[in-house]
Amino acid sequence: MPTIVADVDIDKLLEVETLSRETISSIKEQVYSSREVREKLDAKIASLRLSTKKGHDGAEAKDVTLLLGISEWIVGNAKEASEFLKEVKARKIGAYYLGKCYQELGDYDQALECFERAKKTDTEEFDICMDIAETKRLANKNEDALKIIKSFSQSHGKDPEFHYQLGHCLDVLGEYDDALNHYEQSLRIDPNYAKSLFRMAFNYDLNGEDEKAIEYYERCINLCPNHKNAFINLGILYEDKGNFDDAVYCFETVLDAEPNNPRALLFLKDARASMNMYYDEEISKKQGKESEVLNIPISDFELSVRSKNCLEKMNIRTLRDLTRITEIDLLSFKNFGETSLNEIKAILSQKGLRLGQALESDRETEVFGSKNAEKKTDSMKTVLELGLSTRCRNALSKAGIETIKDLTEKTEIELDQMGIKQNYIDEICDRLSEIGLILKTVGNDNSGLDGGLTE
């Protein structure tokens, strides 16, 4: 983890005369490492905004505008930052950070123009050329990017940034083994190179190697607390594993630095909702055992021939059937007497059951009526209630499936055609099965909800 300055003097660090890219990078790390530093920078931004309203002239006004633009970029407000930096793009550092803003906003042509303007001295040429190559890669000009990067193979072949950028280009071109080799070479040169750690984590993540992905993401955020995508991806993995506290921490860390980050806000809401979903394993096991007992066939018990014949004629096959009939109903049946009744009651008692038990539950449901039914329906309304993994929920959301009813009206084939991966479909089927539902089957026009919930 980067060293957190105990008493960061934002005013001193943000002095135009001494301002450098290294200083700005350091401030950004501090902002993501400490809420106190973030608050100090927010106060500085407010002060700079106030200064712009005072109508300074000439160089002083440009200084304030430059500092305000860079400060807004540090806290993640690329669009606002670009508006200020446009006014000072004649300055090398202003042009450079305007380029960073355009890059983040996806305006790659403008970003390239700004980086070219900023590329003036030999000492920073490599770094800015790597920004240019990265921008070309983002603009899908991979061959152009590779040409720039490879031109530095002799002079910067031992620089971790060189191998990271080369690996990333190869990654995009589908040359995964070569890309991996360059990421690993980057880490051999500098084991703490955060960009390469992130790419390694990202690739493991894509390949479903969650444990390795978590390991590399954790290394990345410990070294580079301003790598918001590492926090977000790690948070999703934590949530998939049920580590909701850790997931919430990751998303909240991003929001401490960027309070309006839309992805972090969305995932934080999701993680908190998952934390509030209560699942009692012991109760689930108990319900499973009760269901097993209720399904025991009557033929498994030693009953008199008369009792067995009577029950068979009444179409009573299991203990569950006995819980749905009363003593009066049994005694009213021809040839069924007190002796047979006592036999049945003794069997049920051994299993903790009694005649009419299920009917009592049904009457209780009727007493509370539609109010309980509405609550049950509401509680199972959205797919969130199924307890699916974050990635599975995201896939359903992208496919426009928000409710359980929507889900059960789809077949496996339809879900596959909508881009839902097979492992997610299997997960969905398992979760639906747990609540007595199924996906729509081919040739069946009925919704899976029509089957209702199992008792």
SULJO-V881888 format. One record per backbone hydrogen bond with DSSP energy under -0.5 kcal/mol. CO is the residue of the C=O (numbers start at 1). NH is the residue of the N-H. E is the energy in kcal/mol with one decimal. If there is no record, write none. Layout:
BEGIN
CO_NH_E ; CO_NH_E
END
This chain:
BEGIN
3_5_-0.6 ; 5_8_-0.6 ; 8_10_-1.0 ; 9_13_-2.2 ; 10_14_-2.8 ; 13_15_-1.3 ; 14_16_-0.5 ; 15_18_-1.0 ; 15_19_-1.1 ; 20_24_-2.3 ; 21_25_-2.4 ; 22_26_-2.0 ; 23_27_-2.4 ; 24_28_-2.2 ; 25_29_-1.9 ; 26_30_-2.2 ; 27_31_-2.5 ; 28_32_-1.8 ; 29_33_-1.0 ; 30_34_-1.7 ; 34_38_-2.0 ; 35_39_-2.4 ; 36_40_-1.9 ; 37_41_-2.4 ; 38_42_-2.5 ; 39_43_-2.1 ; 40_44_-2.0 ; 41_45_-2.7 ; 42_46_-2.3 ; 43_47_-2.1 ; 44_48_-2.6 ; 45_49_-2.6 ; 46_50_-1.9 ; 47_51_-1.9 ; 48_52_-1.8 ; 49_53_-0.9 ; 50_53_-0.6 ; 51_54_-1.3 ; 51_56_-0.5 ; 52_55_-0.7 ; 57_60_-0.8 ; 57_61_-0.8 ; 58_62_-1.7 ; 59_63_-2.5 ; 60_64_-2.2 ; 61_65_-2.3 ; 62_66_-2.6 ; 63_67_-2.5 ; 64_68_-2.4 ; 65_69_-2.5 ; 66_70_-2.5 ; 67_71_-2.4 ; 68_72_-2.4 ; 69_73_-1.8 ; 70_74_-2.3 ; 71_75_-1.6 ; 72_77_-2.7 ; 73_76_-1.6 ; 76_78_-1.2 ; 77_81_-2.7 ; 78_82_-2.4 ; 79_83_-1.2 ; 80_84_-1.2 ; 81_85_-2.7 ; 82_86_-1.9 ; 84_87_-1.2 ; 85_88_-1.2 ; 86_89_-0.8 ; 88_91_-1.7 ; 91_95_-2.8 ; 92_96_-2.3 ; 93_97_-2.1 ; 94_98_-1.8 ; 95_99_-2.0 ; 96_100_-1.8 ; 97_101_-2.0 ; 98_102_-2.6 ; 99_103_-2.5 ; 100_104_-2.2 ; 101_105_-2.0 ; 102_106_-0.6 ; 102_107_-2.4 ; 103_106_-1.0 ; 106_108_-1.2 ; 107_111_-1.9 ; 108_112_-2.6 ; 109_113_-1.9 ; 110_114_-2.1 ; 111_115_-2.5 ; 112_116_-2.3 ; 113_117_-1.7 ; 114_118_-1.9 ; 115_119_-1.3 ; 118_120_-1.5 ; 121_124_-0.7 ; 122_125_-0.8 ; 122_126_-0.5 ; 124_128_-2.3 ; 125_129_-2.6 ; 126_130_-2.1 ; 127_131_-1.6 ; 128_132_-2.3 ; 129_133_-2.6 ; 130_134_-2.6 ; 131_135_-2.3 ; 132_136_-2.2 ; 133_137_-2.4 ; 134_138_-2.5 ; 135_139_-1.5 ; 136_141_-3.3 ; 137_140_-1.9 ; 140_142_-0.5 ; 141_145_-2.1 ; 142_146_-2.8 ; 143_147_-2.0 ; 144_148_-1.8 ; 145_149_-2.4 ; 146_150_-3.0 ; 147_151_-1.0 ; 149_152_-1.9 ; 150_153_-1.7 ; 152_156_-3.0 ; 156_159_-1.9 ; 158_160_-0.5 ; 159_162_-0.6 ; 159_163_-1.4 ; 160_164_-2.3 ; 161_165_-2.7 ; 162_166_-2.3 ; 163_167_-2.5 ; 164_168_-2.4 ; 165_169_-2.0 ; 166_170_-2.2 ; 167_171_-2.4 ; 168_172_-2.1 ; 169_173_-1.8 ; 170_175_-2.5 ; 171_174_-1.5 ; 174_176_-1.5 ; 175_179_-2.3 ; 176_180_-2.7 ; 177_181_-2.0 ; 178_182_-1.8 ; 179_183_-2.3 ; 180_184_-2.7 ; 181_185_-2.2 ; 182_186_-2.4 ; 183_187_-1.9 ; 184_188_-1.8 ; 185_189_-1.9 ; 186_190_-2.3 ; 190_193_-1.9 ; 192_194_-1.0 ; 193_197_-2.0 ; 194_198_-2.5 ; 195_199_-2.0 ; 196_200_-2.5 ; 197_201_-2.5 ; 198_202_-3.1 ; 199_203_-2.3 ; 200_204_-2.2 ; 201_205_-2.5 ; 202_206_-2.5 ; 203_207_-1.9 ; 204_209_-2.5 ; 205_208_-1.5 ; 208_210_-1.6 ; 209_213_-2.4 ; 210_214_-2.9 ; 211_215_-2.1 ; 212_216_-2.3 ; 213_217_-2.6 ; 214_218_-2.7 ; 215_219_-1.8 ; 216_220_-2.2 ; 217_221_-2.6 ; 218_222_-1.8 ; 219_223_-1.1 ; 220_223_-0.5 ; 220_224_-2.8 ; 224_227_-2.0 ; 226_228_-1.6 ; 227_230_-0.7 ; 227_231_-1.5 ; 228_232_-2.5 ; 229_233_-2.7 ; 230_234_-2.3 ; 231_235_-2.6 ; 232_236_-1.9 ; 233_237_-1.9 ; 234_238_-2.8 ; 235_239_-2.3 ; 236_240_-2.3 ; 237_241_-1.5 ; 238_243_-2.7 ; 239_242_-1.6 ; 242_244_-1.7 ; 243_247_-2.1 ; 244_248_-2.8 ; 245_249_-2.1 ; 246_250_-2.0 ; 247_251_-2.2 ; 248_252_-2.7 ; 249_253_-2.1 ; 250_254_-1.5 ; 251_255_-2.0 ; 252_256_-1.9 ; 253_257_-1.0 ; 254_257_-0.6 ; 254_258_-3.0 ; 258_261_-2.2 ; 261_265_-2.3 ; 262_266_-2.2 ; 263_267_-2.7 ; 264_268_-2.4 ; 265_269_-2.0 ; 266_270_-1.8 ; 267_271_-2.7 ; 268_272_-2.6 ; 269_273_-2.0 ; 270_274_-2.1 ; 271_275_-2.0 ; 272_276_-1.3 ; 273_277_-0.6 ; 274_277_-0.9 ; 276_278_-0.6 ; 277_279_-0.5 ; 279_281_-0.8 ; 280_284_-2.2 ; 281_285_-2.5 ; 282_286_-2.5 ; 283_287_-2.8 ; 284_288_-2.2 ; 285_289_-2.3 ; 286_290_-2.5 ; 287_291_-2.1 ; 288_292_-1.9 ; 289_293_-2.3 ; 290_294_-2.5 ; 291_295_-1.4 ; 293_296_-1.7 ; 294_320_-2.4 ; 296_319_-1.8 ; 297_300_-1.7 ; 298_301_-2.1 ; 301_303_-1.3 ; 304_308_-2.5 ; 305_309_-2.6 ; 306_310_-2.4 ; 307_311_-2.6 ; 308_312_-2.3 ; 309_313_-2.3 ; 310_314_-1.7 ; 311_316_-2.9 ; 312_315_-1.3 ; 315_317_-0.7 ; 317_298_-3.2 ; 318_322_-1.3 ; 319_323_-1.6 ; 321_324_-1.1 ; 322_325_-1.3 ; 322_356_-1.1 ; 323_358_-1.6 ; 323_359_-1.1 ; 325_356_-1.0 ; 326_330_-1.9 ; 327_331_-2.8 ; 328_332_-1.6 ; 330_333_-1.5 ; 333_336_-1.8 ; 335_337_-0.7 ; 337_341_-2.1 ; 338_342_-2.6 ; 339_343_-1.8 ; 340_344_-2.2 ; 341_345_-2.6 ; 342_346_-2.0 ; 343_347_-1.9 ; 344_348_-2.4 ; 345_349_-2.2 ; 346_350_-1.7 ; 347_351_-0.9 ; 348_351_-0.7 ; 348_353_-3.2 ; 349_352_-1.6 ; 354_357_-1.5 ; 356_360_-1.9 ; 357_361_-1.5 ; 358_362_-2.1 ; 359_363_-2.4 ; 360_364_-2.1 ; 361_365_-2.0 ; 362_366_-1.9 ; 363_367_-2.1 ; 364_368_-1.8 ; 365_369_-1.7 ; 368_371_-1.0 ; 368_372_-0.6 ; 369_372_-0.7 ; 369_373_-1.5 ; 370_374_-3.0 ; 371_375_-1.9 ; 372_376_-2.6 ; 373_377_-2.6 ; 374_378_-3.0 ; 375_379_-2.6 ; 376_380_-1.1 ; 377_380_-0.5 ; 378_381_-1.8 ; 381_404_-2.0 ; 382_385_-1.5 ; 383_386_-1.7 ; 383_388_-0.6 ; 384_387_-1.5 ; 389_393_-2.5 ; 390_394_-2.7 ; 391_395_-2.2 ; 392_396_-2.2 ; 393_397_-2.6 ; 394_398_-2.4 ; 395_399_-1.3 ; 396_401_-2.9 ; 397_400_-1.5 ; 400_402_-0.7 ; 402_383_-2.2 ; 403_407_-1.8 ; 404_408_-2.7 ; 405_409_-0.8 ; 406_409_-0.5 ; 407_410_-1.8 ; 408_448_-0.9 ; 410_440_-1.6 ; 411_415_-2.2 ; 412_416_-2.3 ; 413_417_-2.2 ; 414_418_-1.2 ; 415_420_-2.4 ; 416_419_-1.6 ; 419_421_-0.6 ; 421_424_-0.5 ; 421_425_-2.1 ; 422_426_-2.6 ; 423_427_-1.6 ; 424_428_-2.6 ; 425_429_-2.6 ; 426_430_-2.2 ; 427_431_-2.2 ; 428_432_-2.7 ; 429_433_-2.3 ; 430_434_-1.5 ; 431_435_-0.7 ; 432_435_-1.1 ; 432_437_-3.0 ; 433_436_-1.5 ; 441_444_-2.3 ; 443_445_-0.6 ; 447_450_-1.6 ; 448_451_-1.0 ; 449_452_-1.8
END
